[in-house]
Amino acid sequence: MPFRDLAGNRTVLGLLARAIDAGTLPPSLIFGGPEGVGKRQAALALAQALNCLTPARPAPWPDAPSAPPLAIDACGTCAICSRIARQIHPDVLVISPEETGNIKIDVVREVLRKVGFKPFEARRRVVIFDAAEGLLTDSQDALLKTLEEPPPGSVLVLVTAQPGQLLPTVRSRCPTVRFAPLATSAVIDWLMTHEGLAEPQARAIASVARGSLAAAREAASEAEGQEGYRAAAVRVLQQVSDAGDARGRLEATRDIVGKGKGSGASERDSLANHLHALAALLRDLAVLATRADVSAVVNVDLVPALQSVARFFDRERILRAFTAVDRALGALERNASPKTVADWVVLQL
């Protein structure tokens, strides 16, 4: 998929395109940023742009022809572009962690052996370490010399959502390209185009996706079942709205604790998704509490349900709930027990 077909992060993609066109692309790079914002696809698009048989100069953005065009981009259809997209090109290597989540030194040594030779047919060999935080310490040490003095004709890209897990010696040898969460509008467009969702549902899912296509895809899949994250969040608000006793509030945890229904999500990830959905609904409650235009509500299809609980949530309570959800998410990141976090947050609502 060429640069122009990727969602969001246009400034970053434009910088990469200009560096390729000017011949100033660093031979070793870190693509850092949240999960699901297109880092891996950008690395493959980089490989295409470096090796395309019929590159476009310049290449306009298909959805915004008036925006500054890309200095260079792959055609996306030639034999080389097609093989790179299917990950079967011999000169574009994608190294992913094993089931353990690690990339072992034997794998790195084999890759470095291949990098020592000239590319078979491409102009530039590209090696992509996906989820590079999985590189073990000795694996990273083995990479150091190659990162500092890459062989001519090779580019190494370390793709990671946790660049801090890489050794300082690795980070110092690789300029970091920082990918940001996608704009909500970009996620909405992607859901409508690639998932076939109607705009109201796409808007609702994008509101809980945190700028991540991976989270949006998971939320879209979850929404197809009987127990969507938003539906559970609505029930929580309904249960805690007028529950004066602690036992009544704790009953609400049943809706947000437990593994994601059918999504394969872990208990921790599932609770985080429920909390993000809850935060999105609290934002909408804030809109209703200020008597603003209902069109400003993101979860338009849930307005009747939100209006039914809005009378229980004044501005002070909404602010307190926001703070509680934010602290709960922070506790999850610090590996607190999901059940403990869920119990605590519903008592704060």
N, C-alpha and C positions, 0 to 999 in steps of 0.2 A: 504494500500500500504506500504510494508516494506521500511526501510531506503534505501536499495540498488536500489529501483525503483524510488526514488525521484530525481529531477533534481538539480544539483549543490550543493553548500554548504557542500561538502564532509568532510571538516575539522570539522565543527560543528557536523554533523551527527556522525562522528567517535568518537568525544568526548562524545556524549550522549551514544553511544553504549558501550564505555569503562566504563563509570560510571555505567551503568546498570549491566554489567558483573561483575564489582568489588563490587557492592552493595553500591556504594557511591553517587548515584543520590540524589540530594537535594529534599526534599518533596514539595517545592514550587519553581516555576520557572517562569520567564518572557521570552517569545519568542518574541524578538523585531526585527524589520526590515521592509523594504519597503513592500507595498502591492504586492501580487502576486508572492512571492518568495518561497512559500511552507511551511510557518510557521504552518498553521493549519494542513496540511497533515503530517508534521513532528511530531506534537503533537499526532495525531492518530497513526503514526508509532511507537512512543514511547510507547503508550498504548499496541500496539500489541507485541512489543519486551518484555515488562514487563510480559505479560500474555500468550504468545504463548505456545501451547501444545508441539510443536516440534521445538524449536528454533535452528538455525544454529550457530555453533561455530567452526571456524570463518565463516563469510559470504563474499565471493568475490563480487566485483563490476562486474556486468554482461558485461558492456561495456569497462572495463579496468581490466582484470584478473591479470595483473602484479602489480597493485596498492595495497598498504597495505590493507588487508581485514578488514571488520568490526569485532570487538571483539565478537559481538552477533547481531543477527537480527531475526525477526519473519519469519516464513515460508510463511506467507501470504495466506495459503490455508486451515489451520485447521478450525474447527468450530468457535473457539474464534476469530481468525484473521478475518474470513469472517463476523462475526457479528459486530466486531468493525468497519470494513471498511464500512459496511452498516449502521452504527450508530444505531444499535438496541440492543447492549449489555447493560444489566442493570447496569453494574459496570463502564461503560465509558460514562460519561455525557458531552454533548457539549451544552454549554449555549451561545446563540447568542442574540444580541440586538433585541428589538421590532422594529416595523416600525418607531418609533420615534428616533431610534438610541441609546436608553438607556437600561440599565439593572437595573431594580428596586430592591429595598431592599427586597421585598416580595419573589422575585425569588431567591435571594442570601440566604435568611433565609431557604427556602425550601431545597436548595442544601446542606446547612450546616447541616440541620437535617438529611439528608440521609448520609452525610459523617460521622456522629457520630456513625453509625452502621458498623458492619463488612461487607466486600464485600459479595455479594450473592454467587458468584462462582469463581470470579477471584482471583488471588494472590494479585493484587494491584488494588484498585479503582483509576480511573483517571478522574479528573474533568477539562474540558477545557473551559475557558472563551474566546470565540472568539470575536474579536474586543473589547478587554477588556477596551479600552479607553471609552467605552459606560457605564461603571459602574459609577453610580451616587456617589456623595461624601458619602452619608450615606451608600450606598452599599459597598463601599470600606472600610469604617469604620467597617462595620459588619464583614468583612473578616479578619481584622487584627489579632485577637486572633488565628484564625484557621491557618493563614499563619505562625504565629510565632510558634505555637505548633500543627502541623497537627496531626490528629488521626493516629495511626499506620495503615499501609496498604493503605494509601491514598497519591496521588500525585496531586497537583493543578498546572495547567499551564495557565498562562495569556498570550494570544496571542494578540499582538497589533502592529500596524504600528506607534503608537504615544505613546511610553512609557512615554514621558514627561507629558502626561495628567493624569498619575496615581499619586496618592499622594506620597510624599516622604516617608511617613511611610510604604506604600505598597512596594515601590521600595527597601527600606532598608531591607525588610524581604525576598526578592526573588532575587537570583542570576539571572542576565540577560544573556540569550543566544542570541547573536547577529547574525542575518541572513543577508547576504549581497545580493545585486543584483546579478542575475545569469550572468554568462559569456555569451557573444553573441553566442558562439558555442553551449552552452547548450540549449539556446532558439531555435536556428536553428534546433537542433536535435529533440527537443520536438515538434516543429511545423511540421516537416516532419513525425514524428512517430504518433503523436496524432491528428493532423489536416489534415494529408494527403497532405501537400503542396509539390510542387517541390522545389528543392534547391534554384533556383534563387528567387522565391517568398518568401521562408522562410528567406533567407538572408536579403531581403529588409524589411520584417516586423520586423525581429529581430533588425534591425538597429534603429527602432523607439520605441522599447519596453522598453527601459531603464532597461533591466535585469529583467523584470516582466512578468510572464506567463499570468497574468490577462490582462495586457496591450497588450501582443502579441495576446491573444485570441480575444480581442476587435478589434485590428487592422486587424486581419485576417477576422473577420466578416465584418468589414467596407470595406475591399478591395474587397469583393464579390459584392458590390453594384456599382452604377455608379460613386459615389463620394468618392473615397478613400482619406485618408489623404495625401498620397504621391502625388496623381494626383492634389489635390488642391494646395499643396506646389509648384509643378512645375508651375502651372498657375500663382501663386503669383510671382515667380521669372521672368516669362515671362512678366508679366504686369508691374513690377517695373524696369525691366532691362533698358529700354530706355524711361521710362516715366519721362519727365523733370519737369512736373508740379505736384503740390500737389494733384489736383483733380484726375489726372490719377492714382497716387499711391493709393489714398484712395479707388478707385474702387476695388482694390485687396482685401480689407477687406471682401468683400462679400463672398469670397471663404473660409475664415477661421473663420468667426463669425457665430453663430447660433448653435442650438443643433445638436449633431451628427446625421447624417442621418440614422435612423433605428437602431442605436446602443443603444439608451436609455441614452446616455451620456448627462450630463448637459452642459450648454453653456460654463462654466468655464473649465470643463474637456475636452470638444471638442476642445476648443482653445488651451489648453495645448498640446493635441495630435497633432494638426496641427503644433504647434511650434516645437515640437520634430521632426516631419517629416521634417520640414524646416531646422532644424539644421543638420539632417542627409544628406540632399541634399547639404547644404553648405560645409560639410566635403568632399563630393564627388567633388564639384566644386574646392575645394582647391587642391585635387589630380590632377584634370585636369589643373589647373592653373600652377602647378609646372611641368607639362609635365611628371608626373610619369607614371608608367605602368598602363594602364586602368584596369588591373586585380585587382588593389588595390581599385577600386571603389566598394562600397557596393551595390548600386542600379544599377546593371549592365544593367538591362532592360531599364533604363532611360537615358543611356549614350547619345543617339542621341539628346534627349530633352535638356540635360544639356550642351552638346557641343554647342547647338544653342544659349545659353545665356552666355556661358563662356567668350566670348569676352567682355562682359559688366562688368565682375567681375574680377578686378585685386586682388592681394593679400591683399592690404590695404582695399578694399571694402569688401572682404570676412571676414576679421578680424573684421571690424566694424559691419558687419551684425551678426556675431557670438555673439559679445558683446551685441548687441541690443536684440537678441533672449533670451540670458541668463538673461538680466535685465527684459525682459517681463515676463519670467517664474517666476522670483522672485516677481514681482509685483502681479501676479495672486495668488501666495501663500499668499500674504498679503491682499488678498480680493479686489484688485483693480477691477474696472469695466472691464469686458472682451472687450466691444466695445471700450473703451478708450485705453486699452492695444493694441488691434489690430490696431487701427488707428495710434498709436504712432510707433509701430514696423515697419509697412510698410513705414512710412515716413523716418525711419532710414535706410532702406535697400538701 
